[in-house]
Amino acid sequence: MEEHTAEKIGEGLKRIGAMTEEQVNEVLELQKKGDKRLFGEIAISLGYIDDEAIRKYIESKGN
């Protein structure tokens, strides 16, 4: 059975300092309003993160 304690990407990006709380909330709000893109896709399109931030986030999950 899958655990529900997995970190959400927005929380992880905040943890590593790549996004602010306000930026995460804006992306989540866009998703609530019907944007079907993935969290990372929206954040990249808004200029909040880049491929380097995604790489750092993925690496941080391995620790």
N, C-alpha and C positions, 0 to 999 in steps of 0.2 A: 504494500500500500504506500502510495506516494505521500511524503510529508509536505505539509503546507507551510513550512518554515523557510522555504527557498526565498532568497533575496530577490526582490523585483529590480529590474534594470535601473529604474529611476532612483531607487534607494542606493544602489551600488554606484551609480554615477555621482550622486551627492557625496557618498562616502569617500570617493577618491578625489573629490574636489573639482570634478569636470562640469557639474551643473549645480545651480542654486535650487533651493526649494521652490522659488517662484517659477523658474524655467520648467522644472518637473511638473508642477501643477498646470502650467499652460499646455504642455503636451498632453497630459491626462485629460484636460478639458476639451481639447480638440478631438481626442478619441471618443469622449462621451458624446460629442456633438455629431459623431458619425464618420470621422476620418478613419478609414480602414487600414491605414498603414501601420507598420510596427512602430513601437515607441522610438527606437533608434533612427528609423527613417524620417520621422517627423522632426526629431531633435536635430538631425543633420541638415534637413531642409531649412530649418529656422536659423541655422548657423550657431547653434549652442554647442555642438560637439563635432568632432571629425573622426576620421578613421583611427587616428592615434589614440583618442580618448576611448574608443571602443576596444582597441587592443589592450590598453592599460586596464580597463575594466575586466576583460576576459582573463588577463594574467593575474589580477588580484583575486579572482575567484578560485584560482588553483592553489592558493596558500592557505 
